Amino acid sequence: MANVYSTCFFDGNIVGGAEASIFTVPSGLVYIIRDADMCAYPSGATDAYFISTGGGNPWAVFGMSGTGSVATWRGRQVYEAGSTFNVLSTPNELQLRVSGYILTSP
């Protein structure tokens, strides 16, 4: 039987213009992203891109029009062992909180 743990994968700022690696899933685990909350603060309008392992195409893109504007994502994205979760905020800084579940591999 798999164990399930709720967790906050990231809670902090993403520097504008640079892709940030949020996590790499350790061996023996599976991460499920359920929620992402973003705020264009303190630096104004920005776009956020969520990118899977190895860059490539984003699976979610959000535009926030000005300082203090917010965006949320709810769903399920599965990351297996060795997968990475990256975020790109352009052109400005972004506050981000990503949460979900940690499961043990069968």
NORGIJO-V56360 format. One record per residue. N is the residue number from 1. SS is DSSP state (H for helix, E for strand, L for the rest). OMEGA is omega in degrees with one decimal (* if undefined). Layout:
BEGIN
N,SS,OMEGA
N,SS,OMEGA
END
This chain:
BEGIN
1,L,-178.7
2,L,172.7
3,L,179.9
4,E,179.1
5,E,172.6
6,E,-178.2
7,E,169.8
8,E,-178.9
9,E,-177.9
10,E,174.6
11,E,-177.7
12,E,-178.0
13,E,173.6
14,E,-179.2
15,L,-179.7
16,E,173.4
17,L,-179.2
18,L,177.3
19,E,-178.7
20,E,175.0
21,E,-176.4
22,E,176.6
23,E,166.3
24,E,-175.4
25,L,179.1
26,L,176.7
27,L,176.7
28,L,-177.9
29,E,171.7
30,E,176.8
31,E,175.3
32,E,174.9
33,E,-179.9
34,E,-173.4
35,E,171.1
36,E,178.5
37,E,-175.3
38,E,175.6
39,E,177.0
40,L,-178.0
41,L,8.7
42,L,-163.4
43,L,175.7
44,L,-172.5
45,L,178.9
46,E,171.5
47,E,178.1
48,E,179.2
49,E,174.4
50,E,-172.1
51,E,-179.6
52,L,-178.9
53,L,173.7
54,L,-179.9
55,L,178.6
56,L,-176.8
57,L,177.3
58,E,175.7
59,E,174.2
60,E,178.5
61,E,-178.7
62,E,173.7
63,E,176.8
64,E,-165.0
65,L,-179.2
66,L,-179.0
67,L,178.6
68,L,178.0
69,L,-174.0
70,E,173.8
71,E,177.4
72,E,173.3
73,E,176.1
74,E,-179.7
75,E,178.7
76,E,171.5
77,E,-174.9
78,E,177.3
79,E,179.7
80,L,-179.0
81,L,-179.5
82,L,178.9
83,L,175.5
84,E,177.0
85,E,-177.7
86,E,178.0
87,E,174.1
88,E,175.3
89,E,-177.1
90,E,-1.5
91,L,-170.6
92,L,178.3
93,L,-176.1
94,E,169.5
95,E,-173.1
96,E,172.0
97,E,-179.4
98,E,-179.7
99,E,-179.6
100,E,-174.8
101,E,169.9
102,E,176.9
103,E,173.0
104,E,178.7
105,L,179.5
106,L,*
END
